[in-house]
Amino acid sequence: MGLKNDEFYMEMAMKLACEAAAEGETPVGAVVVRNDGFIAGTGRNRREKGRNALYHAEVIAIDEACRTLGGWRLSGCTLYVTLEPCPMCAGAIINSRIDRVVFAACDSAAGAAGSLVNLFSLGCNHQPAVEQGLMKEESEALLKNFFSELRRKRKMQRIKLVEVQTEQQIEAVAALADEIWHEWFPSILSAEQIDYMVDKFQSVRAMTEQINSGYTYYILRKGDARIGYTAIRPDADGRLFLSKIYIKKEYRGNGYASEVFAFLKDYCREHGLSAIWLTVNKHNDNSIAVYKKSGFRIIGEDVTDIGNGYVMDDYFFQLDVDIDKGI
């Protein structure tokens, strides 16, 4: 393929950015082109899907170009990218000896080619030529639409926590508990132990006693649907005990637990509580993963006799809450 004009290669980068957006990634695309027109590497953002901070479009394109051309020096190449490179990507450009960078939209938050800082002007051992603004409007529109849609989806995702106060609401939570526990725990507990624990801790009688002794239950609602429930209790030591948080199977994996944690952190700040703590079965791997991802850490463990020959073999987890800084 002979050398085309800059618009041709930027359009390729834009197509890659659109592919990234379709996958839920920030829409950025990049293309590395040798000075004879040979396309040595392409990349699009894959940070979310790959769960890797290094998976920016430029880094992926540079990596592919190095492998394609058989070396780390990309002298004689131009990088086309739809968004101004960040400091990490600017560093990769410098270290790969790319001759020229052409980018579309500026990035006021993290741009390292002049918007926030200019790493290319620091006198490093290599300074690429930089051109900006090619297809700027198209890239800005793509980014704007992407983040507008992301905010819309997040807004739609929000749930409502309804405090349990009536007998009918307690009955509704008990029904949720019976359904969720019998779906969630068979891989961890026997059917007999599940029945025993639901009756002891999650029956209408048990919940009523807990509420009367200082617990607060909330039904998690998504529109008109009851999707789960949670229960909390402020402790005398200045922490909040997260007694229970359960979400129905069909609603898991949508970030609703994170919304509950955000609500509970706000609750702690409003009531001067320094941390959220909870217990979780040592074999409940999925829940443990959720808590760790949300910032909880293990602070202890214990085996508790709950009667009828059963025990709870649990970890204690805690999430510290910075009351002043709001984090």
Number of C-alpha atoms within 10 A of each C-alpha: 7 8 14 13 9 12 12 10 23 23 20 18 30 26 18 24 28 22 18 22 22 12 14 16 18 24 30 29 31 33 30 30 25 20 15 12 16 14 18 21 23 25 26 30 28 23 17 13 12 10 9 10 10 15 18 22 30 33 24 21 25 27 20 18 26 17 12 12 13 10 11 15 15 24 14 13 23 27 27 31 34 36 28 27 29 22 18 16 20 22 16 17 25 18 16 20 19 25 20 19 21 23 24 23 22 22 17 12 10 16 21 23 23 17 15 15 16 14 19 21 13 10 8 11 9 16 18 18 12 15 13 18 15 19 16 15 12 15 26 18 11 19 21 13 14 19 14 12 12 14 12 11 11 12 10 11 14 16 20 16 19 15 15 19 13 10 11 11 17 23 17 16 25 22 14 20 22 17 14 17 20 16 12 16 14 13 11 14 16 12 14 10 17 18 15 16 17 18 17 15 15 23 19 21 14 16 22 18 13 17 17 10 10 12 17 19 26 21 25 24 16 17 12 6 10 19 21 24 25 21 20 21 18 18 12 8 9 14 21 25 18 21 16 15 19 20 21 17 13 8 12 13 10 12 13 20 21 14 16 19 17 14 13 18 24 17 14 23 18 10 14 16 22 17 21 24 19 21 21 19 18 16 14 16 12 8 15 20 11 14 21 14 11 14 11 20 17 16 12 11 15 14 11 11 11 12 11 8 7 13 13 15 15 18 21 17 21 23 22 17 20 15 17 8 7 10 11
